[in-house]
Amino acid sequence: MKDSTAVEQNSEADASGLEGVCERVLVAAPRSIGGGVFVRRYLPAVARQMVGPFIFFDMIGPAALPPVGEMKVRPHPHINLATVTYLLAGEIIHRDSLGSYQAIRPGDINWMTAGRGIVHSERSPSGRTETTDLHGIQLWVALPAEHEEVEPEFDHYPRASLPVIEADGVTIRVLAGAAYGATSPVKTLSPLIYADIVLAGGASHRVTEEHRERALFLPEGPLEIEGERVEAPCLVILEPGAAVTIRAPQATRALLIGGEPLAGERHLWWNFVSTRPERIEAAKAEWREGRFPKVPGDEVEFIPLPEG
């Protein structure tokens, strides 16, 4: 969503009482991306670069955008990763250099595999006449080394195509990967889980232990984790293999991310991720020299390469 030249200087919330369950609790300060929209970045952090293959975690908003306000993320490039957009409220228009044009709305998944290189933009829909809410999550998924240079691809998965499990006041939508006996249709290149867990007030849920690395994100409202109250918004990194039960003192939700850690170190600079520092240097030169493809319908503006 925003550039990521530097690792985020997150702070940590008090995790006392969660020993053996929680590795750490990451909190992030909001920062403006213009148009009245703020983001909070939880990954990468000094304390933790990745959770499974997830290497970037931004919460967008929540924001109330007046008709004159606009989320405007101009065309910018990516390599060797996949971007994942999921909205809780509002609408964003996605365009990319493959010629994709897609409105994303709450409950949908936009999955864009950058592979050897892609350019995209994200903007508020034009022609709005009323104030609209905007709240969502953007993730980046690092690709396994053998898949870093795949052909770029964009896929949109409507809300109705994603599997849902309901029981005892808990509704789980499996957004990507597999868990709880359900498999999302979203095409991924490594084992992972991304799920939206919605809890009615007073409902409890045991978090799946199917994946080695896991984290729970609390976008709204408090949640009790093993009886300890945790305030939102925050990213709770769970201990591997820990049995974790969550309870909602009031209606709320938690987003679960996780998966198997990828082999090899990941280098991250601006919007580029790779196992190879020289690949990032090559991508810098390509963007600086205008050798990435244009975004049809959004060819004029672009985000310049940061200096340094």
MARMI-249298 format. One record per residue: x, y, z of N, C-alpha, C in turn. Coordinates in steps of 0.02 Angstrom, whole numbers, padded with zeros to 5 digits, always signed. Layout:
% residues N
XYZXYZXYZ/...
***
This chain:
% residues 308
+00042-00060+00000+00000+00000+00000+00044+00062+00000/+00086+00069+00051+00133+00124+00055+00202+00096+00044/+00252+00138+00029+00319+00111+00018+00347+00084+00083/+00395+00038+00077+00423+00005+00136+00499+00006+00132/+00528+00065+00122+00600+00070+00116+00635+00045+00179/+00607+00060+00237+00638+00040+00300+00592-00007+00338/+00623-00049+00379+00584-00092+00423+00548-00048+00474/+00485-00064+00486+00444-00023+00530+00469-00027+00602/+00471+00031+00635+00492+00034+00705+00430+00025+00749/+00402-00036+00748+00343-00050+00789+00361-00048+00862/+00310-00040+00904+00319-00049+00975+00283-00112+00995/+00293-00133+01057+00262-00194+01081+00218-00178+01141/+00159-00208+01143+00115-00201+01199+00134-00252+01253/+00111-00240+01313+00125-00284+01369+00094-00353+01355/+00135-00405+01355+00111-00473+01343+00115-00516+01406/+00123-00484+01464+00124-00523+01526+00057-00557+01535/+00059-00617+01560-00001-00658+01566-00013-00703+01507/+00027-00692+01454+00020-00733+01393+00082-00776+01380/+00123-00785+01431+00183-00826+01424+00164-00897+01402/+00202-00923+01355+00188-00990+01329+00135-00992+01275/+00100-00937+01265+00047-00932+01215+00066-00883+01161/+00094-00827+01182+00107-00771+01137+00181-00754+01139/+00212-00748+01080+00282-00727+01075+00289-00653+01087/+00245-00613+01056+00245-00540+01066+00181-00511+01037/+00165-00450+01058+00107-00413+01034+00132-00349+01002/+00123-00342+00936+00147-00284+00899+00092-00233+00891/+00109-00170+00905+00063-00115+00893+00098-00066+00847/+00059-00024+00812+00088+00021+00762+00051+00088+00763/+00088+00141+00753+00058+00208+00751+00030+00221+00681/-00025+00257+00676-00052+00274+00610-00009+00325+00575/-00005+00320+00508+00028+00371+00469-00011+00383+00404/-00009+00444+00382-00051+00465+00326-00023+00442+00259/-00068+00419+00215-00049+00408+00145-00087+00457+00100/-00116+00510+00132-00150+00562+00094-00224+00548+00087/-00261+00602+00071-00333+00596+00059-00373+00579+00120/-00346+00589+00180-00381+00573+00241-00377+00500+00261/-00332+00462+00229-00324+00391+00244-00258+00380+00282/-00263+00340+00334-00204+00322+00374-00195+00246+00372/-00132+00225+00377-00117+00154+00381-00075+00141+00444/-00081+00080+00469-00038+00057+00523+00000-00005+00496/+00066-00005+00503+00106-00060+00477+00132-00103+00534/+00118-00168+00530+00137-00215+00583+00196-00260+00562/+00200-00275+00499+00256-00313+00471+00280-00277+00409/+00346-00278+00396+00399-00307+00437+00414-00262+00497/+00437-00292+00551+00455-00256+00611+00525-00275+00632/+00555-00233+00673+00622-00249+00698+00620-00315+00735/+00567-00326+00774+00562-00387+00815+00543-00448+00774/+00513-00438+00716+00489-00495+00677+00480-00474+00604/+00515-00507+00558+00508-00490+00488+00448-00523+00456/+00436-00588+00472+00385-00627+00437+00346-00671+00485/+00287-00691+00463+00248-00744+00495+00230-00793+00439/+00259-00853+00441+00254-00896+00383+00281-00859+00323/+00246-00859+00265+00270-00822+00207+00248-00749+00206/+00209-00727+00256+00184-00658+00257+00239-00611+00281/+00257-00562+00238+00314-00518+00252+00293-00445+00261/+00230-00431+00250+00206-00361+00253+00134-00363+00276/+00117-00318+00323+00049-00316+00349+00031-00243+00364/-00015-00216+00324-00041-00148+00334-00115-00152+00349/-00138-00113+00399-00209-00101+00406-00224-00032+00377/-00272-00029+00332-00293+00033+00300-00353+00060+00339/-00349+00122+00362-00406+00151+00399-00411+00122+00469/-00472+00123+00498-00535+00144+00466-00537+00220+00454/-00569+00239+00399-00574+00309+00380-00643+00322+00351/-00667+00383+00360-00728+00406+00328-00707+00457+00275/-00715+00438+00212-00691+00480+00157-00748+00523+00130/-00743+00589+00137-00793+00632+00106-00787+00629+00030/-00837+00654-00007-00833+00652-00080-00770+00683-00109/-00742+00733-00074-00681+00765-00099-00618+00727-00078/-00625+00679-00032-00568+00640-00010-00556+00581-00056/-00495+00556-00057-00479+00501-00103-00418+00463-00078/-00423+00397-00078-00363+00356-00070-00331+00352-00139/-00269+00374-00143-00236+00378-00208-00166+00348-00202/-00159+00285-00217-00094+00252-00219-00075+00246-00293/-00030+00290-00314-00012+00294-00385+00025+00231-00408/+00031+00221-00474+00065+00162-00499+00135+00153-00469/+00150+00092-00450+00214+00074-00419+00228+00001-00433/+00291-00020-00432+00309-00088-00452+00317-00136-00394/+00314-00201-00409+00330-00254-00362+00367-00309-00399/+00408-00345-00362+00440-00406-00388+00439-00460-00334/+00438-00523-00355+00453-00581-00312+00407-00588-00251/+00346-00563-00256+00298-00568-00201+00228-00571-00230/+00179-00582-00185+00109-00576-00203+00077-00526-00155/+00036-00481-00181-00002-00435-00139-00072-00464-00129/-00099-00453-00069-00165-00480-00051-00205-00424-00019/-00262-00407-00048-00304-00354-00022-00371-00382+00000/-00392-00362+00061-00455-00385+00090-00486-00326+00126/-00547-00309+00108-00580-00251+00138-00633-00273+00188/-00637-00235+00242-00690-00242+00291-00746-00191+00278/-00729-00136+00246-00778-00085+00228-00751-00045+00169/-00796-00021+00126-00776+00023+00072-00763-00012+00006/-00728+00023-00038-00714-00003-00105-00649+00028-00130/-00610-00011-00165-00547+00012-00196-00546-00013-00268/-00521+00029-00313-00513+00010-00383-00441-00010-00395/-00431-00071-00417-00365-00098-00434-00355-00096-00509/-00298-00070-00530-00275-00074-00600-00204-00100-00599/-00185-00137-00652-00116-00159-00656-00092-00163-00728/-00027-00176-00735+00005-00175-00801-00014-00235-00844/-00051-00283-00817-00079-00337-00858-00143-00315-00893/-00168-00255-00875-00231-00231-00902-00290-00245-00857/-00278-00271-00797-00333-00286-00751-00365-00221-00725/-00430-00223-00720-00469-00170-00688-00520-00204-00644/-00516-00193-00578-00559-00231-00533-00578-00189-00472/-00642-00184-00459-00666-00156-00396-00664-00210-00344/-00634-00195-00286-00635-00243-00231-00679-00215-00176/-00723-00259-00151-00771-00240-00100-00765-00287-00040/-00797-00271+00016-00789-00311+00076-00803-00386+00065/-00757-00426+00090-00763-00499+00084-00729-00530+00025/-00711-00489-00026-00675-00514-00084-00600-00521-00069/-00566-00560-00109-00493-00563-00107-00465-00543-00175/-00420-00494-00176-00379-00479-00234-00310-00508-00221/-00288-00553-00264-00222-00585-00256-00182-00571-00320/-00129-00532-00313-00088-00513-00369-00017-00541-00360/+00002-00588-00402+00069-00617-00400+00114-00576-00444/+00163-00542-00413+00208-00498-00451+00258-00539-00492/+00284-00593-00462+00333-00634-00498+00391-00592-00524/+00404-00596-00589+00462-00560-00618+00452-00485-00622/+00389-00462-00610+00378-00390-00608+00310-00369-00632/+00278-00324-00594+00213-00297-00612+00207-00227-00583/+00163-00187-00611+00149-00120-00586+00074-00116-00574/+00054-00083-00518-00018-00075-00506-00032-00010-00469/-00095+00008-00469-00118+00067-00431-00181+00048-00393/-00195+00086-00340-00254+00075-00299-00284+00143-00283/-00347+00151-00302-00378+00216-00294-00451+00208-00271/-00477+00261-00240-00548+00263-00225-00587+00266-00290/-00648+00238-00292-00689+00244-00353-00706+00316-00367/-00709+00334-00430-00726+00403-00449-00801+00413-00446/-00821+00477-00443-00891+00494-00446-00929+00485-00381/-00893+00479-00325-00928+00472-00261-00963+00538-00242/-01024+00534-00217-01062+00593-00197-01077+00594-00122/-01059+00541-00087-01072+00536-00016-01008+00515+00021/-01006+00528+00086-00951+00504+00127-00954+00428+00131/-00898+00395+00120-00895+00322+00122-00840+00299+00170/-00851+00242+00201-00802+00213+00247-00750+00173+00207/-00690+00169+00236-00637+00128+00207-00599+00095+00263/-00595+00029+00261-00559-00009+00313-00539-00075+00282/-00475-00091+00286-00454-00154+00256-00383-00173+00274/-00362-00227+00244-00296-00256+00258-00261-00268+00192/-00197-00248+00188-00156-00270+00132-00096-00307+00158/-00085-00366+00130-00030-00410+00147+00015-00420+00087/+00078-00434+00100+00122-00461+00049+00143-00530+00070/+00144-00576+00022+00167-00644+00033+00231-00654-00007/+00285-00670+00027+00347-00685-00008+00340-00751-00045/+00370-00755-00103+00365-00815-00144+00424-00862-00131/+00413-00927-00133+00471-00974-00129+00522-00956-00183/+00586-00968-00167+00640-00947-00213+00630-00974-00283/+00605-01036-00289+00597-01065-00355+00539-01035-00394/+00497-00995-00361+00440-00964-00395+00445-00888-00399/+00502-00860-00378+00506-00787-00375+00498-00754-00444/+00520-00787-00497+00518-00756-00563+00463-00784-00607/+00409-00808-00577+00352-00831-00617+00321-00773-00655/+00281-00789-00705+00246-00737-00742+00197-00701-00695/+00191-00636-00700+00143-00599-00658+00072-00620-00674/+00030-00616-00622-00039-00640-00628-00083-00602-00579/-00145-00589-00600-00194-00558-00555-00257-00600-00553/-00281-00613-00491-00342-00652-00483-00387-00618-00431/-00451-00616-00447-00502-00588-00402-00549-00644-00382/-00561-00649-00316-00605-00701-00289-00662-00667-00251/-00723-00669-00278-00780-00638-00244-00793-00671-00177/-00823-00633-00132-00840-00657-00065-00876-00724-00067/-00923-00732-00113-00964-00793-00115-00924-00855-00134/-00864-00846-00162-00824-00904-00183-00781-00933-00127/-00778-00898-00070-00733-00918-00016-00771-00960+00036/-00742-01016+00057-00778-01061+00102-00789-01031+00171/-00847-01049+00201-00867-01023+00266-00884-01081+00312/-00861-01077+00375-00878-01126+00426-00914-01087+00482/-00971-01112+00504-01009-01079+00556-01026-01128+00612/-01014-01108+00674-01032-01151+00731-01026-01111+00796/-01076-01115+00838-01074-01089+00906-01055-01015+00910/-01085-00975+00867-01072-00903+00870-01008-00881+00836/-00975-00926+00800-00912-00910+00766-00921-00924+00691/-00903-00875+00650-00904-00883+00577-00834-00873+00551/-00808-00924+00517-00740-00922+00490-00744-00923+00414/-00715-00873+00383-00708-00872+00310-00635-00886+00293/-00622-00940+00258-00554-00958+00239-00536-00919+00176/-00496-00867+00185-00481-00821+00130-00428-00849+00083/-00379-00883+00110-00326-00914+00069-00296-00971+00108/-00273-01022+00072-00243-01079+00104-00296-01127+00129/-00276-01167+00179-00321-01219+00205-00317-01223+00280/-00375-01233+00312-00380-01242+00384-00452-01259+00401/-00461-01287+00460-00528-01303+00485-00567-01349+00437/-00532-01390+00399-00564-01435+00353-00588-01403+00289/-00570-01341+00277-00591-01306+00216-00530-01279+00179/-00536-01275+00112-00482-01251+00070-00508-01195+00026/-00474-01138+00028-00493-01081-00014-00474-01095-00087/-00512-01068-00135-00494-01076-00205-00436-01032-00227/-00413-00987-00182-00360-00941-00200-00295-00980-00215/-00265-00964-00272-00204-00997-00293-00144-00969-00255/-00109-01013-00218-00049-00992-00181+00009-01036-00203/+00069-01014-00184+00130-01050-00205+00167-01080-00146/+00138-01076-00085+00167-01108-00027+00111-01121+00024/+00121-01168+00070+00069-01182+00120+00058-01123+00167/-00005-01102+00175-00019-01044+00218-00091-01046+00239/-00108-01001+00285-00177-00990+00304-00189-00915+00313/-00246-00893+00287-00271-00825+00298-00346-00834+00308/-00370-00816+00367-00441-00827+00384-00468-00768+00422/-00532-00754+00412-00569-00702+00447-00615-00737+00497/-00603-00727+00561-00641-00760+00614-00685-00708+00647/-00751-00714+00638-00799-00667+00666-00834-00701+00725/-00832-00668+00783-00860-00698+00844-00917-00655+00871/-00972-00688+00888-01026-00655+00923-01004-00641+00995/-01036-00593+01027-01020-00578+01097-01026-00640+01140/-00974-00656+01179-00974-00714+01223-00950-00778+01190/-00940-00778+01124-00918-00839+01089-00844-00852+01100/-00827-00917+01100-00757-00938+01107-00737-00979+01047/-00671-00983+01036-00645-01019+00977-00574-01042+00992/-00558-01104+00976-00489-01129+00980-00456-01121+00913/-00401-01085+00913-00366-01069+00851-00332-01132+00825/-00338-01143+00760-00308-01202+00730-00232-01204+00742/-00206-01265+00751-00134-01274+00761-00103-01308+00700/-00136-01303+00642-00114-01338+00582-00052-01308+00550/-00035-01247+00568+00022-01213+00536+00074-01194+00588/+00137-01201+00570+00191-01192+00618+00193-01120+00645/+00189-01071+00602+00190-01001+00624+00120-00971+00615/+00097-00934+00667+00030-00905+00666+00031-00837+00700/-00014-00795+00678-00025-00731+00712-00099-00713+00706/-00125-00680+00757-00193-00655+00757-00191-00579+00754/-00229-00551+00708-00235-00478+00705-00303-00458+00730/-00304-00410+00775-00366-00384+00803-00378-00315+00773/-00423-00309+00724-00435-00243+00693-00484-00199+00732/-00526-00230+00773-00579-00192+00805-00602-00227+00868/-00608-00192+00922-00635-00220+00983-00587-00266+01019/-00593-00274+01084-00548-00315+01123-00562-00390+01113/-00513-00430+01131-00519-00503+01127-00484-00532+01187/-00511-00585+01215-00478-00621+01269-00440-00679+01239/-00375-00683+01255-00333-00738+01232-00310-00776+01293/-00333-00838+01298-00320-00879+01357-00337-00840+01421/-00393-00804+01418-00418-00768+01477-00389-00700+01488/-00338-00681+01449-00307-00614+01455-00336-00567+01404/-00358-00509+01425-00389-00460+01380-00335-00425+01339/-00343-00422+01274-00297-00389+01228-00336-00337+01189/-00310-00276+01187-00346-00221+01154-00325-00215+01081/-00373-00196+01040-00360-00185+00968-00341-00112+00957/-00307-00098+00900-00281-00145+00851-00211-00169+00870/-00196-00231+00855-00130-00259+00868-00122-00325+00830/-00060-00346+00822-00044-00410+00791-00012-00453+00845/-00044-00509+00861-00022-00553+00914+00014-00613+00882/+00079-00617+00893+00119-00672+00866+00114-00731+00915/+00086-00786+00893+00075-00844+00936+00137-00888+00938/+00146-00921+00995+00201-00970+01001+00186-01031+00957/+00236-01057+00923+00224-01117+00882+00196-01175+00923/+00143-01204+00898+00114-01262+00930+00072-01249+00991/+00067-01187+01014+00029-01172+01074-00045-01181+01063/-00078-01211+01113-00151-01216+01111-00180-01149+01133/-00218-01117+01090-00242-01049+01102-00317-01046+01094/-00351-01024+01146-00423-01013+01143-00436-00938+01151/-00478-00912+01106-00496-00842+01109-00570-00836+01127/-00587-00780+01158-00656-00767+01177-00672-00694+01164/-00732-00681+01139-00753-00613+01123-00797-00586+01179/-00774-00537+01219-00819-00508+01269-00877-00469+01238/-00867-00449+01175-00920-00418+01135-00909-00440+01063/-00957-00430+01020-00950-00451+00950-00887-00419+00920/-00845-00460+00888-00783-00435+00859-00758-00485+00808/-00698-00473+00783-00667-00519+00735-00593-00520+00747/-00561-00574+00721-00489-00580+00720-00469-00610+00653/-00415-00586+00626-00388-00614+00563-00329-00657+00580/-00329-00718+00554-00275-00765+00566-00231-00770+00505/-00165-00761+00514-00117-00773+00460-00066-00823+00485/-00036-00859+00439+00015-00906+00459+00036-00951+00402/+00079-00999+00419+00102-01046+00369+00171-01071+00386/+00199-01107+00339+00267-01133+00347+00317-01078+00331/+00370-01070+00371+00421-01021+00354+00456-01041+00289/+00474-00991+00249+00508-01004+00186+00582-01015+00197/+00613-01055+00155+00685-01066+00158+00720-01004+00132/+00775-00985+00165+00816-00931+00140+00796-00863+00167/+00844-00817+00168+00832-00749+00192+00795-00709+00139/+00751-00664+00162+00716-00618+00117+00743-00547+00127/+00760-00515+00070+00782-00446+00071+00723-00403+00049/+00714-00347+00083+00657-00303+00071+00680-00232+00064/+00663-00200+00008+00678-00129-00002+00621-00098-00042/+00591-00046-00014+00534-00012-00045+00480-00064-00060/+00461-00072-00124+00409-00119-00142+00436-00185-00170/+00500-00196-00158+00534-00254-00187+00553-00304-00132/+00541-00368-00144+00560-00422-00100+00596-00475-00142/+00651-00502-00116+00685-00554-00153+00734-00591-00108/+00751-00652-00128+00805-00688-00094+00873-00662-00116/+00875-00622-00170+00938-00601-00201+00944-00525-00200/+00991-00497-00162+01000-00424-00161+01011-00395-00231/+01047-00432-00274+01060-00406-00341+00996-00399-00383/+00946-00440-00367+00882-00435-00403+00847-00370-00384/+00852-00351-00322+00822-00288-00300+00858-00229-00333/+00924-00233-00338+00961-00179-00371+00940-00173-00444/+00930-00230-00477+00908-00229-00547+00839-00198-00553/+00793-00214-00506+00726-00186-00508+00727-00111-00496/+00771-00087-00452+00779-00015-00442+00796+00019-00508/+00845-00009-00543+00866+00021-00607+00810+00019-00658/+00772-00035-00660+00717-00040-00709+00664+00013-00696/+00648+00025-00633+00596+00075-00617+00623+00145-00630/+00685+00158-00610+00715+00224-00619+00719+00241-00694/+00732+00192-00735+00741+00203-00807+00676+00194-00847/+00621+00181-00813+00556+00176-00847+00547+00114-00887/+00579+00058-00867+00575-00003-00905+00521-00052-00881/+00487-00036-00826+00429-00076-00807+00371-00057-00852/+00323-00102-00863+00265-00086-00905+00219-00035-00872/+00181+00001-00913+00132+00050-00888+00067+00015-00867/+00027+00053-00829-00039+00029-00807-00091+00060-00854/-00124+00021-00896-00175+00049-00941-00229+00085-00902/-00244+00147-00923-00294+00187-00889-00266+00227-00831/-00202+00217-00814-00171+00255-00759-00097+00265-00776/-00086+00291-00837-00018+00294-00864+00021+00357-00845/-00012+00408-00819+00021+00473-00811+00060+00478-00746/+00027+00464-00690+00060+00471-00625+00099+00407-00608/+00147+00415-00563+00183+00357-00536+00219+00379-00473/+00238+00330-00431+00277+00344-00371+00350+00339-00390/+00389+00393-00381+00460+00390-00399+00498+00343-00352/+00554+00318-00377+00598+00276-00336+00625+00318-00279/+00621+00295-00217+00649+00334-00162+00725+00341-00170/+00751+00395-00143+00823+00405-00144+00855+00368-00087/+00917+00349-00097+00954+00316-00043+00951+00240-00047/
***
